[in-house]
Amino acid sequence: MNLLFAPALAFAALPLGAAVPMKNSTDGIERWPNAGRPGTAWSVRAEDGPLLFTGQVFAAEVSSGARPQADQMIDALGRLLAEGGGDLRRVLRLNLYVANDDVTTPVEAALAARFADAPPAVTIVRSPLARAGALVACDAVAVVPRRSR
């Protein structure tokens, strides 16, 4: 039996050299926004400091559609970050999990609206979600201020 394997390799051209960093912020975070995906960045760099890692965050109400769930999820993430001394502007990395491909466009719209001024590096993964009825979830890494001892 003769089998012919022709692996198809696709390499995305990442114009990182052409990426223009955002104006340096006063909080020590540098971002290289992805103009093709508003609300996201090619990369983010922060000065040395404490990091806050979240667990998986869901919308409070999963009976709503994808965009309302995405907005509620981002609100919940903001509250969680605030408890640890951070906020959405200090998110460096955001992993999003969507239940199906139809959810991606509304989730990207929520990112564009909520992270326009401080885009994190984002990965969107299609995956079954741990909460029944959930269409979107996330986990994040954010830099937070040092606490006095």
Disulfide bonds with the S-S distance in Angstrom:
none
